Amino acid sequence: MKILIFHGYLLRGTGSNIYNNNLARALAGLGHEVHLFCQDLEAESLPWVSSIGLWIDSPDREGGRLEVRRLRDTDASGSVTVYRPPIGTVLPVYVEDPYEGFEARAYPRLSEQEIENYISINVAAVQEVEVLIGGSDAALANHLLMAPVVLARAGVRPYAIKHHGSDLEYTVKPNPRFLPYAEEGLEPAAAILVGSWHTAASLWEAVPGLDLEAKTGLGPPGVDTTEFSPLPAADARGRIIELADTIRSGPPSTSFGRDEGAAVQALEELADAAGPRVIFVGKLIVSKGIDLLIAAWPLIHRDHPGARLIIVGFGGYEIGLRALATALGDGDIDSARHIAEAGRELEGGEAARLDHLADFLALAPPGYVEAARATAGSVSFAGRLEHEEVARVLPACDAMVVPSTCPEAFGMVAAEGAASGVLPVCAGHSGLAEVTAVLAQEVPAVADLISFRLGPDAVGDLGSRLNQWLNLSAEERIVIGQKIAESADRNWSWAGVATDVISASQSQIRPVQRP
């Protein structure tokens, strides 16, 4: 089949980027001809991309002339051609982060003319490719803004939508001017794929009147279980050192402005841990709840001296998180309380109290100051790691934490932790709760460890769950880790995700069930 995918961003880094990276590879592996639209300036370097389509300046053609260049033969039986429509330097985004080669600008900061120009350039690009390939057999639009509108206006039929969640929560809900765009793309869609009941319910409430319930189906992201798989404990340190050496000797990364030196130092510190290794992977923004993990770290480190925490990711709240870790390492609870009161102000927004953190620090348990002071130097910030690099370090850890305080469409990073045989201790809500519910049902030994409730006791509960897991013998954790890895493989393989996408474009969906 000829399958068209519109994803207007990169193919590495964050959740939806990784989704499309793996989806395209899985579809090609199943023998399909994939035509993928994105803005990844380094797509040519990806070994699974067989051809690249670029619009070259041409005096006799407005917008340029499409030139498709063959790059390489790939191992897959199918093929992936990547197209970069000529949108210029302004890249519309839901959350502003640095994008090499672009001015990333949040949708609310764009004028109507800028939005319509962005859409029209992409519509023209899609129509040109559709003519070139003789029409697609199936198509997928990512996010509610603006890919579905692009496919709708380009006349592509049939198409499904993969709703990742971020645009709804960060753009459509807070800014009603974008609701008509969402409705325009949703109405002609054959189906809408969501990662969880929570995401579906949020969509139905935000966009009423289109009978979306009838065409919303379950389509969570997947896990590459050949990359994310359990690692023998004896190989853990060597795996981490090997990754550090690879980053040190490799070429500098140009996407998201990574600091290779910081990544190498953090990995080397993790490798030399005298106790358990704990990892967080995600955006460094307030809504990811990393403050809860940093506040709980003294409770964990006190029970497990020599333990190390590595924080992998980038984002606007990094300065606040570093300040919090430093304040606790200094035993300066007053400064930590000020950080909790400032909250989102340290992310660049208005001051907004971090209630769970502030409540805990207001009544810190006996001995907490001493325990906090003992954590000095045990928390490392690695910055951004590529997805394949995360797959190398994650299985070398003993536990991971996913403490998001805002809704998550799906707990993909939790599923990747499980596939690696590493217990993911998650906040008990939204898509995260649906992932942990599957693991708890299939592996009862983790039922009381894998999830904690948000609220005034969140920090203590998180620390307690993680300590209970780390208190198990290494042998017990290995056996349980293998079982959760097998569960992840059964429930979230990429081949299954790819099949769901093809079916959804033909209006065949798996029903979304309330948990």
RODO-2510 file (C-alpha; in nm, 4 decimals, decimal comma):
residues 515
     n   res          X          Y          Z
     1     m     0,0000     0,0000     0,0000
     2     k     0,0984     0,3644    -0,0538
     3     i     0,0647     0,5336     0,2852
     4     l     0,0895     0,9086     0,3379
     5     i     0,1827     1,0429     0,6826
     6     f     0,1771     1,4126     0,7704
     7     h     0,3892     1,5078     1,0711
     8     g     0,5112     1,8652     1,0529
     9     y     0,7963     1,8350     1,3037
    10     l     1,1136     1,6323     1,3617
    11     l     1,1759     1,2588     1,3628
    12     r     1,3692     1,2470     1,6896
    13     g     1,3529     1,4052     2,0336
    14     t     1,0005     1,4135     2,1768
    15     g     0,7004     1,1810     2,1893
    16     s     0,5148     1,2413     1,8619
    17     n     0,8467     1,2634     1,6754
    18     i     0,9495     0,9215     1,8044
    19     y     0,6022     0,7876     1,7248
    20     n     0,6327     0,8814     1,3572
    21     n     0,9928     0,7626     1,3368
    22     n     0,8963     0,4165     1,4562
    23     l     0,5637     0,4051     1,2719
    24     a     0,7281     0,4759     0,9358
    25     r     0,9906     0,2085     0,9988
    26     a     0,7271    -0,0451     1,1040
    27     l     0,5102     0,0226     0,7981
    28     a     0,8101    -0,0115     0,5662
    29     g     0,9039    -0,3318     0,7452
    30     l     0,5590    -0,4662     0,6602
    31     g     0,6286    -0,3972     0,2926
    32     h     0,4448    -0,0664     0,2464
    33     e     0,5488     0,2426     0,0497
    34     v     0,5540     0,5288     0,3024
    35     h     0,5464     0,8999     0,2123
    36     l     0,6236     1,1042     0,5233
    37     f     0,5979     1,4852     0,5546
    38     c     0,8082     1,6487     0,8262
    39     q     1,0545     1,9311     0,8947
    40     d     1,3525     1,7282     1,0137
    41     l     1,6577     1,8963     0,8609
    42     e     1,8665     1,5833     0,9193
    43     a     1,6214     1,3233     0,7887
    44     e     1,8732     1,2186     0,5241
    45     s     2,0999     1,0789     0,7965
    46     l     1,8407     0,8291     0,9194
    47     p     1,9359     0,4857     0,7829
    48     w     1,5751     0,3796     0,7201
    49     v     1,4959     0,6791     0,4953
    50     s     1,5346     0,5588     0,1375
    51     s     1,4563     0,8848    -0,0479
    52     i     1,4240     1,2560     0,0259
    53     g     1,1862     1,5029    -0,1427
    54     l     1,2789     1,8736    -0,1412
    55     w     1,1357     2,1805    -0,3107
    56     i     1,4176     2,3460    -0,5067
    57     d     1,3990     2,7146    -0,6022
    58     s     1,2793     2,7519    -0,9589
    59     p     1,2229     3,0791    -1,1479
    60     d     0,9247     2,9391    -1,3374
    61     r     0,7462     2,7747    -1,0428
    62     e     0,6204     2,9530    -0,7319
    63     g     0,7133     2,7601    -0,4194
    64     g     0,9874     2,5712    -0,6004
    65     r     1,0122     2,2457    -0,7938
    66     l     0,9812     1,9111    -0,6149
    67     e     1,2906     1,6981    -0,6543
    68     v     1,2964     1,3444    -0,5121
    69     r     1,6429     1,2024    -0,4610
    70     r     1,7216     0,8376    -0,3916
    71     l     1,9490     0,8037    -0,0883
    72     r     2,0035     0,4363    -0,0207
    73     d     1,8620     0,0871    -0,0243
    74     t     1,7297    -0,0137     0,3171
    75     d     1,6834    -0,3403     0,5009
    76     a     1,3040    -0,3008     0,4986
    77     s     1,0981    -0,4683     0,2271
    78     g     0,9070    -0,1428     0,1815
    79     s     1,0355     0,2140     0,1514
    80     v     1,0185     0,5545     0,3233
    81     t     1,0383     0,8807     0,1320
    82     v     1,0607     1,1924     0,3487
    83     y     0,9348     1,5285     0,2163
    84     r     1,0175     1,8728     0,3641
    85     p     0,7643     2,1315     0,2443
    86     p     0,9189     2,4799     0,2037
    87     i     0,7527     2,6518     0,5017
    88     g     1,0364     2,8986     0,5646
    89     t     1,1910     2,9608     0,9049
    90     v     0,8805     2,9927     1,1261
    91     l     0,7709     2,6589     1,2722
    92     p     0,4320     2,6613     1,4525
    93     v     0,4515     2,4601     1,7771
    94     y     0,2443     2,3860     2,0867
    95     v     0,5287     2,4375     2,3373
    96     e     0,8202     2,6602     2,2405
    97     d     1,1554     2,4803     2,2416
    98     p     1,4720     2,5486     2,0432
    99     y     1,4632     2,3969     1,6933
   100     e     1,7883     2,4250     1,4986
   101     g     1,7236     2,6162     1,1758
   102     f     1,3772     2,7409     1,2766
   103     e     1,2060     3,0070     1,4822
   104     a     0,9724     2,7908     1,6876
   105     r     0,6653     3,0002     1,7632
   106     a     0,3629     2,8896     1,9666
   107     y     0,0367     2,8946     1,7692
   108     p    -0,1222     3,1715     1,9803
   109     r     0,1628     3,4030     1,8764
   110     l     0,0896     3,3534     1,5058
   111     s    -0,1388     3,5803     1,3031
   112     e    -0,4221     3,4374     1,0962
   113     q    -0,2250     3,5219     0,7822
   114     e     0,0799     3,3312     0,9091
   115     i    -0,1338     3,0293     0,9956
   116     e    -0,3103     3,0258     0,6604
   117     n     0,0205     3,0648     0,4779
   118     y     0,1634     2,7667     0,6676
   119     i    -0,1418     2,5568     0,5818
   120     s    -0,1492     2,6546     0,2132
   121     i     0,2198     2,5708     0,1597
   122     n     0,1677     2,2257     0,3087
   123     v    -0,1568     2,1693     0,1146
   124     a     0,0227     2,2432    -0,2122
   125     a     0,3061     2,0073    -0,1160
   126     v     0,0694     1,7216    -0,0297
   127     q    -0,1294     1,7681    -0,3521
   128     e     0,1886     1,7601    -0,5588
   129     v     0,3049     1,4376    -0,3944
   130     e    -0,0389     1,2802    -0,4332
   131     v    -0,0200     1,3434    -0,8085
   132     l     0,3374     1,2143    -0,8227
   133     i     0,2575     0,8819    -0,6519
   134     g    -0,0806     0,8336    -0,8170
   135     g    -0,2778     0,8806    -0,4955
   136     s    -0,2343     0,7255    -0,1537
   137     d    -0,4231     0,4189    -0,0318
   138     a    -0,4251     0,5295     0,3316
   139     a    -0,3198     0,8436     0,5176
   140     l    -0,2509     0,9616     0,8707
   141     a    -0,2540     1,3145     1,0108
   142     n    -0,0737     1,3729     1,3397
   143     h    -0,2205     1,6072     1,6050
   144     l    -0,5383     1,8132     1,5696
   145     l    -0,3460     2,1182     1,4440
   146     m    -0,2771     2,1551     1,1561
   147     a    -0,2131     1,8237     0,9805
   148     p    -0,5814     1,7186     0,9563
   149     v    -0,6705     2,0562     0,8018
   150     v    -0,3877     2,0127     0,5520
   151     l    -0,5098     1,6694     0,4419
   152     a    -0,8728     1,7822     0,4377
   153     r    -0,8009     2,0850     0,2175
   154     a    -0,5664     1,8834    -0,0037
   155     g    -0,8527     1,6455    -0,0796
   156     v    -0,6783     1,3388     0,0627
   157     r    -0,9265     1,0611     0,1369
   158     p    -0,9437     0,8453     0,3382
   159     y    -0,7332     0,9636     0,6318
   160     a    -0,7148     0,8906     1,0010
   161     i    -0,5923     1,1202     1,2783
   162     k    -0,3475     1,0278     1,5511
   163     h    -0,4354     1,2525     1,8457
   164     h    -0,1270     1,2866     2,0669
   165     g    -0,2868     1,5241     2,3173
   166     s    -0,0440     1,8126     2,3528
   167     d    -0,2077     2,0450     2,1008
   168     l    -0,5482     2,0013     2,2628
   169     e    -0,4247     2,0730     2,6133
   170     y    -0,1732     2,3483     2,5308
   171     t    -0,3368     2,5213     2,2330
   172     v    -0,6999     2,4369     2,1512
   173     k    -0,8457     2,4394     2,5023
   174     p    -0,6773     2,7606     2,6223
   175     n    -0,7333     2,9382     2,2865
   176     p    -1,0846     2,8958     2,1388
   177     r    -0,9774     3,0627     1,8120
   178     f    -0,8199     2,7289     1,7169
   179     l    -1,1319     2,5177     1,7724
   180     p    -1,2649     2,5771     1,4153
   181     y    -0,9367     2,4477     1,2729
   182     a    -0,9648     2,1339     1,4867
   183     e    -1,3256     2,0816     1,3760
   184     e    -1,2382     2,1326     1,0082
   185     g    -0,9802     1,8552     1,0231
   186     l    -1,1788     1,6195     1,2451
   187     e    -1,5074     1,6213     1,0552
   188     p    -1,3909     1,4417     0,7327
   189     a    -1,1580     1,1983     0,9133
   190     a    -1,2363     0,8301     0,8858
   191     a    -1,1183     0,7664     1,2422
   192     i    -0,9310     0,9227     1,5332
   193     l    -0,6723     0,7176     1,7179
   194     v    -0,6019     0,7930     2,0843
   195     g    -0,3644     0,6409     2,3343
   196     s    -0,6101     0,6143     2,6200
   197     w    -0,9656     0,6628     2,7410
   198     h    -0,8549     0,9777     2,9202
   199     t    -0,7371     1,1380     2,5960
   200     a    -1,0560     1,0381     2,4169
   201     a    -1,2792     1,1798     2,6899
   202     s    -1,0856     1,5081     2,6905
   203     l    -1,1257     1,5345     2,3125
   204     w    -1,4991     1,4604     2,3186
   205     e    -1,5564     1,7246     2,5846
   206     a    -1,3481     1,9894     2,4066
   207     v    -1,4927     1,9287     2,0575
   208     p    -1,8632     1,8430     2,0983
   209     g    -2,1187     1,8122     1,8235
   210     l    -1,9263     1,6063     1,5679
   211     d    -2,0201     1,2601     1,7016
   212     l    -1,6514     1,1862     1,7521
   213     e    -1,7233     0,9030     1,9951
   214     a    -1,8372     0,6806     1,7095
   215     k    -1,5090     0,7073     1,5210
   216     t    -1,2573     0,7257     1,8039
   217     g    -1,0462     0,4133     1,8403
   218     l    -0,7634     0,2892     2,0564
   219     g    -0,4230     0,3466     1,9014
   220     p    -0,1474     0,3896     2,1614
   221     p     0,2147     0,4451     2,0646
   222     g     0,4396     0,1439     2,0508
   223     v     0,7711     0,0252     2,1864
   224     d     1,0602    -0,1129     1,9845
   225     t     1,1217    -0,4179     2,1982
   226     t     1,4378    -0,5000     2,0038
   227     e     1,5908    -0,1732     2,1317
   228     f     1,4208    -0,1553     2,4707
   229     s     1,4868    -0,4936     2,6285
   230     p     1,6219    -0,6244     2,9619
   231     l     1,9961    -0,6070     3,0233
   232     p     2,1954    -0,8393     3,2516
   233     a     2,2925    -0,6500     3,5667
   234     a     2,6583    -0,7349     3,5128
   235     d     2,6531    -0,5455     3,1820
   236     a     2,4903    -0,2274     3,3143
   237     r     2,7987    -0,0215     3,3961
   238     g     2,9746    -0,1171     3,0734
   239     r     2,6680    -0,0235     2,8680
   240     i     2,6562     0,3244     3,0238
   241     i     3,0304     0,3837     2,9804
   242     e     3,0090     0,2685     2,6192
   243     l     2,7305     0,5210     2,5523
   244     a     2,9300     0,8009     2,7165
   245     d     3,2310     0,7153     2,4978
   246     t     3,0131     0,7118     2,1846
   247     i     2,8741     1,0585     2,2590
   248     r     3,2203     1,1945     2,3456
   249     s     3,3767     1,0762     2,0199
   250     g     3,0785     1,1382     1,7919
   251     p     2,9892     1,4511     1,5927
   252     p     2,8040     1,7283     1,7799
   253     s     2,4253     1,7041     1,7667
   254     t     2,2491     1,9953     1,5956
   255     s     1,8913     1,9358     1,7108
   256     f     1,7630     2,0898     2,0355
   257     g     2,1109     2,2262     2,1131
   258     r     2,2471     1,9431     2,3248
   259     d     2,5537     1,9838     2,5484
   260     e     2,7595     1,6696     2,4787
   261     g     2,9924     1,7397     2,7715
   262     a     2,7034     1,7500     3,0188
   263     a     2,5600     1,4277     2,8776
   264     v     2,8947     1,2466     2,9062
   265     q     2,9544     1,3672     3,2616
   266     a     2,6053     1,2654     3,3745
   267     l     2,6420     0,9200     3,2222
   268     e     2,9845     0,8639     3,3768
   269     e     2,8473     0,9645     3,7183
   270     l     2,5574     0,7239     3,6705
   271     a     2,7943     0,4429     3,5699
   272     d     2,9971     0,4881     3,8890
   273     a     2,6948     0,4719     4,1199
   274     a     2,7650     0,2696     4,4349
   275     g     2,3934     0,1977     4,4749
   276     p     2,0779     0,1738     4,2627
   277     r     2,0398     0,3810     3,9455
   278     v     1,7126     0,5730     3,8964
   279     i     1,6185     0,7605     3,5780
   280     f     1,3694     1,0225     3,4599
   281     v     1,3175     1,0765     3,0847
   282     g     1,1019     1,3588     2,9507
   283     k     1,0574     1,7301     2,8928
   284     l     1,1870     1,9507     3,1740
   285     i     0,8648     2,1445     3,2235
   286     v     0,6531     2,1970     3,5334
   287     s     0,3737     1,9679     3,4164
   288     k     0,6068     1,6652     3,4173
   289     g     0,6205     1,6775     3,8002
   290     i     0,9975     1,6320     3,8241
   291     d     0,9952     1,8493     4,1373
   292     l     0,8162     1,5645     4,3167
   293     l     1,0936     1,3224     4,2239
   294     i     1,3704     1,5597     4,3333
   295     a     1,1890     1,6221     4,6635
   296     a     1,1452     1,2464     4,7159
   297     w     1,5091     1,1724     4,6339
   298     p     1,6379     1,2316     4,9917
   299     l     1,3866     0,9692     5,1156
   300     i     1,5194     0,7206     4,8608
   301     h     1,8873     0,8073     4,8980
   302     r     1,8610     0,7750     5,2787
   303     d     1,7506     0,4127     5,2446
   304     h     1,9898     0,3417     4,9578
   305     p     2,3190     0,5305     5,0094
   306     g     2,5213     0,5458     4,6918
   307     a     2,2099     0,5663     4,4741
   308     r     2,2177     0,8070     4,1793
   309     l     1,9421     0,9882     3,9914
   310     i     1,9878     1,0900     3,6268
   311     i     1,7455     1,3370     3,4700
   312     v     1,7306     1,3100     3,0901
   313     g     1,5586     1,5839     2,8934
   314     f     1,5444     1,9527     2,8138
   315     g     1,2963     2,2333     2,8680
   316     g     1,2164     2,5678     3,0207
   317     y     1,1999     2,4497     3,3819
   318     e     1,5546     2,3137     3,3956
   319     i     1,6762     2,6171     3,5910
   320     g     1,4078     2,5623     3,8554
   321     l     1,4873     2,1924     3,8872
   322     r     1,8603     2,2539     3,9198
   323     a     1,7915     2,5186     4,1834
   324     l     1,5684     2,2782     4,3765
   325     a     1,8265     1,9974     4,3680
   326     t     2,0980     2,2398     4,4801
   327     a     1,8864     2,3825     4,7627
   328     l     1,8078     2,0354     4,8966
   329     g     2,1709     1,9267     4,8650
   330     d     2,2647     2,2317     5,0722
   331     g     1,9996     2,1473     5,3310
   332     d     1,8410     2,4853     5,2533
   333     i     1,4719     2,4053     5,2960
   334     d     1,3733     2,7737     5,2991
   335     s     1,5105     2,8195     4,9455
   336     a     1,3347     2,5013     4,8353
   337     r     1,0080     2,6427     4,9739
   338     h     1,0589     2,9655     4,7783
   339     i     1,1078     2,7590     4,4613
   340     a     0,7831     2,5749     4,5329
   341     e     0,5986     2,9063     4,5798
   342     a     0,7403     3,0554     4,2583
   343     g     0,6475     2,7464     4,0584
   344     r     0,5882     2,8253     3,6920
   345     e     0,7600     3,1604     3,7255
   346     l     1,0911     2,9749     3,6942
   347     e     0,9655     2,8240     3,3679
   348     g     0,9056     3,1705     3,2247
   349     g     0,5384     3,2070     3,3151
   350     e     0,3538     3,3742     3,5987
   351     a     0,4152     3,2695     3,9573
   352     a     0,1989     2,9670     4,0370
   353     r     0,2524     2,7620     4,3516
   354     l     0,3518     2,3962     4,3129
   355     d     0,0978     2,2681     4,5646
   356     h     0,2196     1,9088     4,6087
   357     l     0,5810     2,0176     4,6567
   358     a     0,4924     2,3109     4,8835
   359     d     0,2639     2,0968     5,1001
   360     f     0,5377     1,8399     5,1507
   361     l     0,8095     2,0943     5,2318
   362     a     0,5819     2,2739     5,4777
   363     l     0,5678     1,9565     5,6892
   364     a     0,8940     1,7857     5,5978
   365     p     0,9377     1,4639     5,8005
   366     p     1,1943     1,4331     6,0815
   367     g     1,5490     1,3924     5,9538
   368     y     1,4611     1,5209     5,6073
   369     v     1,7094     1,8094     5,6148
   370     e     1,9971     1,5760     5,6985
   371     a     1,8845     1,3274     5,4340
   372     a     1,8565     1,6068     5,1781
   373     r     2,2053     1,7338     5,2564
   374     a     2,3408     1,3815     5,1979
   375     t     2,2088     1,3844     4,8395
   376     a     2,4499     1,6592     4,7321
   377     g     2,6171     1,5527     4,4094
   378     s     2,3920     1,2477     4,3566
   379     v     2,1593     1,4077     4,0971
   380     s     2,2860     1,4503     3,7391
   381     f     2,1297     1,6424     3,4491
   382     a     2,2151     1,4799     3,1160
   383     g     2,0204     1,7114     2,8873
   384     r     1,8711     1,5600     2,5740
   385     l     1,9610     1,2094     2,4619
   386     e     1,8562     1,0686     2,1272
   387     h     1,5862     0,8038     2,1447
   388     e     1,8284     0,5246     2,0572
   389     e     2,0609     0,6536     2,3302
   390     v     1,7776     0,6373     2,5837
   391     a     1,7255     0,2772     2,4725
   392     r     2,0885     0,2050     2,5667
   393     v     2,0880     0,3650     2,9121
   394     l     1,7356     0,2861     3,0347
   395     p     1,7825    -0,0943     3,0649
   396     a     2,0993    -0,0255     3,2688
   397     c     1,8927     0,1420     3,5438
   398     d     1,7091    -0,0151     3,8368
   399     a     1,3946     0,2009     3,8248
   400     m     1,2418     0,4924     3,6415
   401     v     0,9920     0,7539     3,7582
   402     v     0,7154     0,9183     3,5527
   403     p     0,5692     1,1755     3,7955
   404     s     0,3605     1,3940     3,5594
   405     t     0,1130     1,6222     3,7349
   406     c    -0,0826     1,7015     3,4170
   407     p    -0,2694     1,4575     3,1909
   408     e    -0,0664     1,2317     2,9627
   409     a    -0,2201     1,0938     2,6451
   410     f    -0,0265     0,7692     2,6881
   411     g     0,2618     0,6608     2,9064
   412     m     0,5011     0,5724     2,6245
   413     v     0,8115     0,6280     2,8347
   414     a     0,6576     0,4038     3,1023
   415     a     0,5952     0,1331     2,8435
   416     e     0,9565     0,1658     2,7258
   417     g     1,0752     0,1275     3,0851
   418     a     0,8641    -0,1842     3,1254
   419     a     0,9966    -0,3292     2,7987
   420     s     1,3465    -0,2738     2,9388
   421     g     1,2610    -0,4742     3,2506
   422     v     1,2780    -0,1544     3,4591
   423     l     0,9874    -0,0771     3,6925
   424     p     0,8199     0,2523     3,5910
   425     v     0,6790     0,4219     3,9035
   426     c     0,4084     0,6503     3,7637
   427     a     0,1630     0,9123     3,8789
   428     g    -0,1765     0,7424     3,8920
   429     h    -0,3837     0,9316     3,6376
   430     s    -0,4786     0,9686     3,2700
   431     g    -0,2915     0,7573     3,0131
   432     l    -0,0234     0,6680     3,2669
   433     a    -0,2811     0,4909     3,4819
   434     e    -0,4007     0,2890     3,1843
   435     v    -0,0466     0,1669     3,1148
   436     t     0,0209     0,0789     3,4771
   437     a    -0,3178    -0,0933     3,5058
   438     v    -0,2232    -0,3336     3,2260
   439     l     0,1123    -0,4100     3,3879
   440     a    -0,0412    -0,4491     3,7344
   441     q    -0,3041    -0,6899     3,6039
   442     e    -0,0551    -0,9059     3,4152
   443     v     0,2240    -0,8850     3,6772
   444     p     0,0506    -0,8752     4,0202
   445     a     0,3843    -0,8417     4,2031
   446     v     0,4082    -0,4760     4,0925
   447     a     0,0462    -0,3798     4,1600
   448     d     0,1246    -0,1934     4,4841
   449     l     0,4514    -0,0419     4,3582
   450     i     0,3897     0,0919     4,0111
   451     s     0,1562     0,3841     4,0780
   452     f     0,1236     0,6675     4,3300
   453     r    -0,1510     0,9209     4,3864
   454     l    -0,1094     1,2927     4,3372
   455     g    -0,2000     1,5085     4,6369
   456     p    -0,0464     1,6346     4,9611
   457     d     0,1178     1,2935     5,0209
   458     a     0,2532     1,2537     4,6658
   459     v     0,6217     1,3015     4,7548
   460     g     0,6125     1,0547     5,0417
   461     d     0,4095     0,8024     4,8428
   462     l     0,6508     0,8231     4,5488
   463     g     0,9477     0,7676     4,7787
   464     s     0,7759     0,4772     4,9520
   465     r     0,6915     0,2967     4,6242
   466     l     1,0431     0,3346     4,4919
   467     n     1,1999     0,2197     4,8190
   468     q     0,9786    -0,0897     4,8316
   469     w     1,0953    -0,1852     4,4820
   470     l     1,4624    -0,1213     4,5542
   471     n     1,4371    -0,3133     4,8829
   472     l     1,3675    -0,6318     4,6862
   473     s     1,6690    -0,8471     4,6159
   474     a     1,8411    -0,8073     4,2797
   475     e     1,7272    -1,1578     4,1891
   476     e     1,3618    -1,0761     4,2629
   477     r     1,3790    -0,7565     4,0569
   478     i     1,5285    -0,9456     3,7624
   479     v     1,2478    -1,2044     3,7616
   480     i     0,9757    -0,9399     3,7910
   481     g     1,1481    -0,7189     3,5349
   482     q     1,1417    -0,9992     3,2799
   483     k     0,7678    -1,0424     3,3361
   484     i     0,6865    -0,6742     3,2851
   485     a     0,9066    -0,6771     2,9723
   486     e     0,7026    -0,9657     2,8337
   487     s     0,3816    -0,7785     2,9144
   488     a     0,5032    -0,4692     2,7279
   489     d     0,5942    -0,6809     2,4261
   490     r     0,2458    -0,8343     2,4180
   491     n     0,0619    -0,5050     2,4456
   492     w     0,2671    -0,2350     2,2708
   493     s     0,4672    -0,3646     1,9736
   494     w     0,5130    -0,1314     1,6733
   495     a     0,3907    -0,3897     1,4240
   496     g     0,0537    -0,3820     1,5993
   497     v     0,0501    -0,0013     1,5977
   498     a     0,1184     0,0056     1,2226
   499     t    -0,1658    -0,2356     1,1552
   500     d    -0,4018    -0,0197     1,3642
   501     v    -0,3111     0,2891     1,1587
   502     i    -0,3904     0,1200     0,8286
   503     s    -0,7189    -0,0146     0,9641
   504     a    -0,8182     0,3240     1,1080
   505     s    -0,7860     0,4961     0,7705
   506     q    -1,0459     0,2454     0,6516
   507     s    -1,2727     0,3262     0,9506
   508     q    -1,1882     0,0001     1,1277
   509     i    -1,1036     0,0731     1,4914
   510     r    -1,0627    -0,0922     1,8276
   511     p    -1,3138     0,0589     2,0699
   512     v    -1,1894     0,2792     2,3507
   513     q    -1,3078     0,1405     2,6828
   514     r    -1,3444     0,3271     3,0084
   515     p    -1,0887     0,1832     3,2546
***
